[in-house]
Amino acid sequence: MAQEEIIKQFGAAKIRVLWDEEQETYYFSIVDVVRVLTESIDATAYWRKLKQRLKDEGNETVTNCHALKMTAEDGKQRFTDVADKEQLFRIIQSVPSKKAEPIKLWLAHVASERVEQAIDPEKSIDQAIADFRKKGYSEHWINQRIKGIGIRKKLTDTWHDGGIHTNEQFANLTDIITKGWSGMTTREYKQHKGLRKESLRDNMTDVELMLNGLAEAATTEINEKEKPRGFAANAKTAKRGGSVAGVARKKLEKELGRTVITKDKAIDYIRPKDELPFEKTNN
């Protein structure tokens, strides 16, 4: 899954956050939040004891938390316990702190920033376009990428309506669609391109983006018609939607006499900075 590590400020404190593009979810470092709440010198030890106590009490929130790699103080990538917003809210309730309510409000605000952009791309469209232009992407590529955001949101809405709510289910359904049109899961596709943490979609070519968009749009249309409920039913429609784009890919490849699933990354096809148009500045 494509993840982007971000540092967020809560007053003078820094909290490490990972944005998961596929799940459209923020994951917060639990230790960093605990440090803010308790002002403990050893927040790791505090969290270790709290985690054990909650486990002994049968707290499912702690059981469902998992570890992801984040940048530690020494600059190395190390596994640390993370939680999404809802999980973190439940953990905060177990920590007596006068900062509990302020940090809840902060968490809600941080989480809503990116989610609102996914829900309503128009809110961030200008900024997204500007960011892609600065990186050197072509106007046609940018147009396809922005359209893809809207297509993805519409698809995830149908999954929510169909009873799909966990990150694992979203990831699995995405894999089914991706494999249906490309022949590879998301992870395999990233490995094919030599990617690690980078966004797969940001490293697709124009044609790859269009085929991915077709697969997700086809799945959405099928879902809206058939209203599948539960993972098994949604997996079947995801496979069918992916196969629609898979047929289109094979037909195009037959016409071109080559594969359109490339190993190219963004760095291979974006324009060098010295070829970008000059930006106007106010002197």
LINTA-V422524 format. One record per residue. N is the residue number from 0. BURIAL is 1 if it has 24 or more other C-alpha atoms within 12 Angstrom, else 0. D_LAST is the distance of its C-alpha to the last C-alpha in whole Angstrom. Layout:
# LINTA-V422524
N:BURIAL:D_LAST
N:BURIAL:D_LAST
This chain:
# LINTA-V422524
0:1:43
1:1:39
2:1:38
3:1:34
4:1:34
5:0:32
6:0:32
7:1:32
8:0:32
9:1:34
10:0:33
11:0:33
12:0:36
13:0:35
14:1:36
15:1:37
16:1:37
17:1:37
18:1:36
19:1:39
20:1:38
21:1:41
22:1:42
23:1:39
24:1:40
25:1:39
26:1:41
27:1:41
28:1:42
29:1:45
30:1:45
31:1:42
32:1:42
33:1:46
34:1:44
35:1:42
36:1:45
37:1:48
38:0:45
39:0:48
40:0:48
41:0:49
42:0:48
43:0:49
44:0:53
45:1:52
46:1:51
47:0:54
48:0:57
49:1:55
50:1:55
51:0:59
52:0:60
53:1:58
54:0:60
55:0:63
56:0:63
57:0:62
58:0:59
59:0:58
60:1:54
61:1:54
62:0:56
63:1:54
64:1:51
65:0:50
66:0:48
67:1:45
68:1:43
69:1:40
70:0:39
71:0:41
72:0:40
73:0:41
74:0:38
75:0:41
76:0:42
77:0:45
78:0:47
79:1:46
80:1:47
81:1:45
82:1:46
83:1:44
84:1:43
85:0:47
86:1:48
87:1:46
88:1:47
89:0:51
90:1:50
91:1:48
92:0:51
93:1:54
94:1:52
95:0:52
96:0:49
97:0:47
98:0:44
99:1:46
100:0:44
101:0:41
102:1:40
103:1:42
104:0:39
105:1:37
106:1:39
107:0:39
108:0:35
109:1:34
110:1:37
111:0:36
112:0:32
113:1:33
114:1:36
115:0:35
116:1:32
117:1:35
118:0:37
119:0:35
120:1:32
121:0:30
122:0:29
123:0:27
124:0:27
125:0:23
126:0:22
127:1:25
128:1:24
129:0:20
130:0:22
131:1:25
132:1:22
133:0:20
134:1:24
135:1:24
136:1:27
137:1:28
138:0:27
139:0:31
140:1:32
141:1:29
142:1:31
143:1:34
144:1:33
145:1:32
146:1:35
147:1:37
148:1:36
149:1:37
150:1:40
151:1:41
152:1:40
153:1:43
154:1:45
155:1:45
156:1:46
157:1:49
158:1:50
159:1:50
160:0:52
161:1:54
162:0:55
163:1:52
164:0:51
165:0:51
166:1:48
167:0:51
168:1:52
169:1:48
170:1:48
171:1:51
172:1:51
173:1:48
174:1:49
175:1:52
176:1:50
177:1:48
178:1:51
179:1:52
180:1:50
181:1:49
182:1:52
183:0:50
184:1:50
185:1:46
186:1:47
187:0:49
188:1:46
189:1:43
190:0:46
191:0:46
192:1:42
193:0:42
194:1:40
195:0:41
196:1:38
197:1:36
198:1:36
199:1:38
200:1:37
201:1:33
202:1:35
203:1:37
204:1:37
205:1:37
206:1:40
207:1:41
208:1:39
209:1:41
210:1:44
211:1:43
212:1:42
213:1:45
214:1:47
215:1:46
216:1:46
217:1:49
218:1:50
219:1:49
220:1:51
221:1:54
222:1:53
223:0:53
224:0:56
225:0:58
226:0:57
227:1:58
228:0:58
229:0:58
230:1:57
231:0:60
232:0:59
233:1:56
234:1:56
235:1:58
236:1:56
237:1:53
238:1:55
239:1:56
240:1:52
241:1:51
242:1:54
243:1:53
244:1:49
245:1:52
246:0:54
247:1:51
248:1:49
249:0:53
250:0:53
251:0:50
252:0:51
253:0:54
254:0:52
255:0:50
256:0:52
257:0:50
258:0:49
259:1:46
260:1:45
261:1:43
262:0:43
263:1:39
264:1:36
265:1:33
266:0:32
267:0:34
268:0:33
269:1:29
270:0:27
271:0:25
272:0:22
273:0:21
274:0:23
275:0:20
276:0:18
277:0:14
278:0:12
279:0:10
280:0:6
281:0:4
282:0:0
